[in-house]
Amino acid sequence: MNLCSLSSGSSGNCTFVGNKNTKLLVDAGISGKKIENGLNSIDVHPDEIQGILITHEHADHIMGLGVIARRYNTPIYGTAETINAILRMKNIGRIGEDLLHYVVPDRSFQINDITVEPFSTSHDASNPVCYTFQSEGHKVGMATDLGKYDDYIISKLAASEILLLEANHDVNMLMVGGYPYYLKQRILGDRGHLSNDYSAKLLCKLIHNKLKHITLAHLSKDNNYEELAYETVRVELNQYINDKTSGKILSVAKRDVVSEMLSTT
């Protein structure tokens, strides 16, 4: 199983997940052209993508969805509430009903040889989900856009060999920054985004011997930066694994360029 972030951050999110037989995208929150260029840079042609799994309907997760789906006849997966919200958006354009596949949280399904499990997240959207992927005994877990985590989230992500996890903001940067009060409260709330500190605490509950890669994702452009997110999480992880090991398995997904391809093997 492989994972590669094509773009990650508050301005756009799109992630490749797959293996030699099955190639998927999670979200399409950048332009169709950027998605095509990103896929080509990792030697995947866009018409090889067998499904786009949508977490929720916010613009930074669906910007290029309509273009890619229409151009390559790519199936779209999401909860009924998410898909209905997307279909009401005029800027996405028309999407044929034959491309739409409705998912239900906690009900796994197959796309070729990959088992996909959607699970519910706490975010201010229409029945949002994130996903885990399993194939040939390997597991990849992804969780962004969640204002809180609990035992349910931990159970869904447990045993992942690759984890892509939100580290959206530094609380101090957010509080002293220029965002209006209501927006700060939204981000800090239970239906907002995980801070660096909470991301680190969640990761400490997910450490296991077969965990190979952690990539921090969905960093805020205004309230975070790569080095701060990395160091905040690394210091916390060092309580559970040694400094050299944490440095090897931890990375930060890039905002505007394709990140490193991560593999379970």
Secondary structure as the mmCIF struct_conf table of DSSP 4:
data_model
#
loop_
_struct_conf.conf_type_id
_struct_conf.id
_struct_conf.beg_label_comp_id
_struct_conf.beg_label_asym_id
_struct_conf.beg_label_seq_id
_struct_conf.end_label_comp_id
_struct_conf.end_label_asym_id
_struct_conf.end_label_seq_id
STRN STRN1 ASN A 2 SER A 7
BEND BEND1 GLY A 9 GLY A 9
TURN_TY1_P TURN_TY1_P1 SER A 10 SER A 11
STRN STRN2 CYS A 14 GLY A 18
BEND BEND2 LYS A 20 ASN A 21
STRN STRN3 LYS A 23 VAL A 26
BEND BEND3 ILE A 30 ILE A 30
HELX_RH_AL_P HELX_RH_AL_P1 GLY A 32 SER A 41
TURN_TY1_P TURN_TY1_P2 ILE A 42 ASP A 43
HELX_RH_3T_P HELX_RH_3T_P1 PRO A 46 GLU A 48
STRN STRN4 ILE A 52 LEU A 53
BEND BEND4 THR A 55 THR A 55
BEND BEND5 HIS A 58 HIS A 58
HELX_RH_AL_P HELX_RH_AL_P2 ALA A 59 ILE A 62
TURN_TY1_P TURN_TY1_P3 MET A 63 GLY A 64
HELX_RH_AL_P HELX_RH_AL_P3 LEU A 65 TYR A 72
TURN_TY1_P TURN_TY1_P4 ASN A 73 ASN A 73
STRN STRN5 ILE A 76 THR A 79
HELX_RH_AL_P HELX_RH_AL_P4 ALA A 80 LEU A 87
TURN_TY1_P TURN_TY1_P5 ARG A 88 ARG A 88
HELX_RH_3T_P HELX_RH_3T_P2 LYS A 90 ILE A 92
HELX_RH_3T_P HELX_RH_3T_P3 GLU A 97 LEU A 99
STRN STRN6 LEU A 100 VAL A 103
TURN_TY1_P TURN_TY1_P6 PRO A 105 ASP A 106
STRN STRN7 PHE A 109 ILE A 111
TURN_TY1_P TURN_TY1_P7 ASN A 112 ASP A 113
STRN STRN8 ILE A 114 SER A 120
BEND BEND6 HIS A 123 ASN A 127
STRN STRN9 VAL A 129 SER A 135
TURN_TY1_P TURN_TY1_P8 GLU A 136 GLY A 137
STRN STRN10 HIS A 138 ALA A 143
BEND BEND7 ASP A 145 ASP A 145
BEND BEND8 GLY A 147 GLY A 147
HELX_RH_AL_P HELX_RH_AL_P5 ASP A 151 LEU A 157
TURN_TY1_P TURN_TY1_P9 ALA A 158 ALA A 159
BEND BEND9 GLU A 161 GLU A 161
STRN STRN11 ILE A 162 GLU A 166
STRN STRN12 HIS A 169 HIS A 169
HELX_RH_AL_P HELX_RH_AL_P6 VAL A 171 VAL A 176
BEND BEND10 GLY A 177 TYR A 179
HELX_RH_AL_P HELX_RH_AL_P7 TYR A 181 LEU A 188
BEND BEND11 GLY A 189 GLY A 189
TURN_TY1_P TURN_TY1_P10 ASP A 190 ARG A 191
BEND BEND12 GLY A 192 GLY A 192
STRN STRN13 SER A 195 SER A 195
HELX_RH_AL_P HELX_RH_AL_P8 ASN A 196 CYS A 204
TURN_TY1_P TURN_TY1_P11 LYS A 205 LEU A 206
TURN_TY1_P TURN_TY1_P12 ASN A 209 LYS A 210
STRN STRN14 HIS A 213 ALA A 217
TURN_TY1_P TURN_TY1_P13 LYS A 221 ASN A 223
HELX_RH_AL_P HELX_RH_AL_P9 GLU A 226 LEU A 237
TURN_TY1_P TURN_TY1_P14 ASN A 238 TYR A 240
BEND BEND13 ILE A 241 ILE A 241
HELX_RH_AL_P HELX_RH_AL_P10 ASP A 243 ILE A 249
STRN STRN15 LEU A 250 VAL A 252
BEND BEND14 ARG A 255 VAL A 257
STRN STRN16 LEU A 262 SER A 263
#
